[in-house]
């Protein structure tokens, strides 16, 4: 499932959203724009998956104006989509990739930037060497954790497991929640997903933000032993790559219990 808007098809909406980039470039002046920065899919903003037309159109625009692509893969990198990076999933060739989280599985803080040769080579040619540094660059503890974590991901074939086993099952099981009267849409990719809570499914009508339905649902999730984040009235979840099919079943069962409790509370409080 992907994001859509109003009466537009996902494909038409994807083109519309991408073409807003070209509009902005022309507004600012193409000589004043150097790069475009984006997540492959929006993560903390509500797990918004771009329609199939979005990234191809963005690529066309970037090529037309010779702009760099900066891809934020802090959430999507290191196996989340069933690929090492979401750039592979969306067939992108970024010039910069920001990375963190999955590099160490969060055991110790570490972040970094992957830079394409075509950018690094220009810096080396102009400056004689590629110089960069931060106060804690290459910290041995974080570097050791990252290397071992990546070795484990490779050794246990977690990326392949996500692609062929757990992610398809995860998305399939979550789609069963789409029939719930509170759920307007279930969308996701790999091992990340969102459940959109709505007041009226047929009219695609949201609740008033004052009601805090997402907060209710989050609290009921926690009561049932499930950690699921609320972004407004969008419930988002990103389980560990080692999750099993049995644990996915447990996750969906607990999510359903939380949705039922939230629905009952909505009715009792006359939120509808």
C-alpha positions as CSV (number, residue, x, y, z in Angstrom):
1,X,0.0,0.0,0.0
2,X,1.2,3.5,-0.8
3,X,0.2,7.0,-0.1
4,X,-2.5,8.6,-2.2
5,X,-4.3,11.9,-2.2
6,X,-8.0,12.6,-2.7
7,X,-9.4,11.2,-5.9
8,X,-6.1,10.8,-7.6
9,X,-4.7,7.3,-8.2
10,X,-1.4,6.5,-6.4
11,X,0.4,6.8,-9.8
12,X,-1.0,10.2,-10.5
13,X,-0.3,11.4,-7.0
14,X,3.3,10.2,-7.2
15,X,3.9,12.2,-10.4
16,X,2.2,15.3,-8.8
17,X,4.3,15.0,-5.7
18,X,7.6,14.5,-7.7
19,X,6.9,17.4,-10.1
20,X,6.6,19.8,-7.1
21,X,10.4,19.4,-7.0
22,X,10.8,20.8,-10.5
23,X,8.4,23.7,-9.7
24,X,10.5,24.6,-6.6
25,X,13.8,24.4,-8.6
26,X,12.4,26.8,-11.2
27,X,11.1,29.1,-8.5
28,X,14.5,29.3,-6.8
29,X,16.5,29.3,-10.0
30,X,18.3,26.1,-11.1
31,X,21.7,27.7,-10.4
32,X,20.7,28.1,-6.8
33,X,19.9,24.4,-6.2
34,X,22.7,21.9,-5.6
35,X,21.0,18.8,-4.3
36,X,17.8,17.1,-3.3
37,X,17.6,15.4,0.1
38,X,14.9,12.8,1.0
39,X,14.2,9.5,2.7
40,X,13.5,6.6,0.3
41,X,10.1,6.4,2.2
42,X,9.1,8.7,5.0
43,X,9.7,7.0,8.3
44,X,8.9,8.8,11.5
45,X,6.5,11.1,9.6
46,X,4.0,8.2,9.2
47,X,5.6,5.5,7.1
48,X,4.6,7.1,3.8
49,X,5.5,4.8,0.9
50,X,6.0,6.7,-2.4
51,X,3.9,5.5,-5.4
52,X,5.8,3.6,-8.1
53,X,5.9,6.8,-10.3
54,X,7.5,9.0,-7.6
55,X,11.2,8.1,-7.7
56,X,11.5,7.6,-11.5
57,X,10.1,11.1,-12.0
58,X,12.5,12.5,-9.3
59,X,15.4,10.8,-11.1
60,X,14.4,12.4,-14.3
61,X,14.3,15.8,-12.7
62,X,17.6,15.4,-11.0
63,X,19.3,14.3,-14.2
64,X,17.7,17.2,-16.1
65,X,19.1,19.8,-13.7
66,X,22.3,17.9,-12.8
67,X,21.5,17.8,-9.1
68,X,23.0,15.6,-6.4
69,X,20.8,13.1,-4.5
70,X,21.2,12.9,-0.7
71,X,19.4,9.9,0.6
72,X,18.6,9.6,4.3
73,X,18.7,5.9,5.1
74,X,18.9,6.1,8.9
75,X,15.7,4.2,9.1
76,X,15.7,2.2,5.9
77,X,19.3,1.1,5.8
78,X,20.9,-2.2,6.7
79,X,18.1,-4.6,5.8
80,X,14.9,-3.0,6.7
81,X,13.4,-3.3,3.2
82,X,14.9,-6.7,2.4
83,X,17.8,-5.0,0.7
84,X,20.9,-3.7,2.4
85,X,19.7,-0.2,1.4
86,X,16.4,1.1,0.2
87,X,18.3,2.7,-2.7
88,X,18.5,-0.8,-4.2
89,X,14.8,-1.4,-3.7
90,X,13.9,1.9,-5.5
91,X,16.7,1.7,-8.1
92,X,18.4,4.9,-6.9
93,X,22.1,5.9,-7.3
94,X,22.5,8.5,-4.5
95,X,25.5,10.7,-4.2
96,X,25.3,10.7,-0.4
97,X,23.7,8.2,2.0
98,X,23.3,9.1,5.7
99,X,23.4,6.0,7.9
100,X,23.0,5.2,11.6
101,X,20.8,2.9,13.7
102,X,21.0,-0.4,11.8
103,X,24.7,-0.1,11.5
104,X,25.2,-1.1,15.1
105,X,21.6,-2.3,15.7
106,X,21.4,0.6,18.2
107,X,23.8,-1.1,20.8
108,X,26.0,1.9,20.7
109,X,25.6,5.3,19.0
110,X,27.1,5.6,15.6
111,X,26.3,7.5,12.4
112,X,28.0,8.1,9.1
113,X,27.8,9.3,5.5
114,X,28.5,7.2,2.4
115,X,29.8,9.4,-0.4
116,X,29.9,8.5,-4.0
117,X,33.2,8.5,-5.9
118,X,32.0,11.3,-8.3
119,X,31.7,13.6,-5.3
120,X,34.8,12.5,-3.4
121,X,36.9,12.6,-6.5
122,X,36.1,16.3,-7.1
123,X,37.0,17.1,-3.5
124,X,40.3,15.2,-3.8
125,X,41.1,16.9,-7.1
126,X,40.4,20.4,-5.8
127,X,41.9,19.9,-2.3
128,X,44.6,17.3,-2.9
129,X,43.0,14.9,-0.4
130,X,39.6,14.0,1.0
131,X,39.7,15.6,4.4
132,X,36.9,15.3,6.9
133,X,36.6,14.7,10.6
134,X,34.4,14.9,13.7
135,X,35.3,14.8,17.4
136,X,34.3,11.2,17.7
137,X,35.1,9.9,14.3
138,X,36.2,6.3,14.2
139,X,35.6,5.7,17.9
140,X,36.9,2.1,18.4
141,X,34.0,0.9,20.5
142,X,31.4,2.1,18.0
143,X,33.4,0.8,15.1
144,X,33.9,-2.6,16.7
145,X,30.2,-2.9,17.4
146,X,29.3,-1.9,13.8
147,X,31.7,-4.3,12.2
148,X,30.5,-7.2,14.4
149,X,26.8,-6.3,13.9
150,X,27.3,-6.2,10.1
151,X,29.1,-9.6,10.3
152,X,26.1,-11.1,12.2
153,X,23.6,-9.7,9.7
154,X,25.7,-11.3,6.9
155,X,26.3,-14.6,8.7
156,X,22.7,-15.1,9.7
157,X,21.5,-13.9,6.3
158,X,19.0,-11.5,7.9
159,X,18.6,-9.3,4.8
160,X,17.7,-12.4,2.7
161,X,15.4,-13.6,5.4
162,X,13.5,-10.3,5.6
163,X,13.2,-10.3,1.8
164,X,11.9,-13.8,1.3
165,X,10.3,-14.8,4.6
166,X,9.4,-12.4,7.4
167,X,8.6,-9.2,5.5
168,X,6.1,-10.7,3.1
169,X,4.4,-12.5,6.0
170,X,4.5,-9.3,8.1
171,X,2.8,-7.3,5.4
172,X,0.3,-10.0,4.7
173,X,-0.8,-10.4,8.3
174,X,-1.0,-6.7,8.9
175,X,-3.3,-6.3,5.9
176,X,-5.9,-8.3,7.8
177,X,-6.3,-5.4,10.1
178,X,-7.5,-3.3,7.2
179,X,-11.0,-4.7,7.8
180,X,-11.2,-3.2,11.2
181,X,-13.8,-0.3,11.5
182,X,-11.1,2.1,12.9
183,X,-8.6,1.4,10.2
184,X,-8.5,3.5,7.0
185,X,-5.4,2.1,5.6
186,X,-2.6,-0.3,6.3
187,X,0.6,0.4,4.4
188,X,4.2,-0.8,4.6
189,X,7.4,-2.0,3.0
190,X,9.7,-4.7,4.3
191,X,9.6,-4.7,8.1
192,X,8.1,-1.3,8.6
193,X,4.4,-0.4,8.5
194,X,1.7,2.1,9.4
195,X,-1.9,1.7,10.5
196,X,-4.0,4.8,9.7
197,X,-6.9,5.3,12.2
198,X,-10.0,7.1,10.8
199,X,-13.4,8.1,12.0
200,X,-15.2,7.1,8.8
201,X,-13.7,4.5,6.4
202,X,-16.0,5.2,3.5
203,X,-15.5,9.0,3.6
204,X,-11.9,8.7,4.6
205,X,-12.6,11.1,7.4
206,X,-10.1,11.6,10.2
207,X,-10.7,12.1,13.9
208,X,-10.3,15.6,15.4
209,X,-6.7,16.0,16.6
210,X,-8.1,17.0,20.0
211,X,-9.5,13.5,20.6
212,X,-6.0,11.8,20.6
213,X,-7.2,8.5,19.3
214,X,-3.6,7.5,18.4
215,X,-2.5,8.1,22.0
216,X,-5.4,5.9,23.2
217,X,-4.3,3.2,20.8
218,X,-0.6,3.5,21.8
219,X,-1.5,3.1,25.5
220,X,-3.7,0.1,24.8
221,X,-0.8,-1.4,22.8
222,X,1.5,-1.1,25.8
223,X,-1.1,-2.6,28.1
224,X,-1.1,-5.7,25.8
225,X,2.7,-5.9,25.7
226,X,3.2,-4.3,22.3
227,X,5.3,-1.3,21.6
228,X,3.8,0.7,18.7
229,X,4.4,4.4,18.2
230,X,1.6,6.9,17.4
231,X,2.3,9.8,15.0
232,X,-1.0,11.7,15.4
233,X,-3.6,9.0,14.6
234,X,-1.1,6.9,12.6
235,X,0.3,3.9,14.3
236,X,3.8,3.0,13.1
237,X,5.9,-0.1,13.9
238,X,9.3,-1.3,12.8
239,X,10.1,-4.7,14.4
240,X,13.6,-6.1,14.7
241,X,15.0,-8.0,11.7
242,X,15.2,-11.2,13.8
243,X,11.5,-11.3,14.3
244,X,9.9,-14.8,13.7
245,X,6.6,-15.6,12.0
246,X,5.3,-16.7,15.4
247,X,6.2,-13.3,16.9
248,X,4.6,-11.6,13.9
249,X,1.4,-13.5,14.7
250,X,1.6,-12.3,18.3
251,X,2.3,-8.7,17.2
252,X,-0.8,-8.6,15.0
253,X,-3.0,-10.3,17.6
254,X,-2.0,-7.7,20.2
255,X,-2.4,-4.9,17.7
256,X,-6.0,-6.1,17.0
257,X,-6.7,-6.2,20.8
258,X,-5.5,-2.6,21.0
259,X,-7.7,-1.5,18.1
260,X,-10.7,-3.2,19.6
261,X,-10.1,-1.4,22.9
262,X,-9.6,1.9,21.2
263,X,-12.8,1.4,19.2
264,X,-14.8,0.6,22.3
265,X,-13.4,3.7,24.0
266,X,-14.2,5.9,21.0
267,X,-17.8,4.7,21.1
268,X,-18.1,5.1,24.8
269,X,-16.8,8.7,24.7
270,X,-18.9,9.5,21.7
271,X,-15.8,10.4,19.7
272,X,-17.7,9.5,16.6
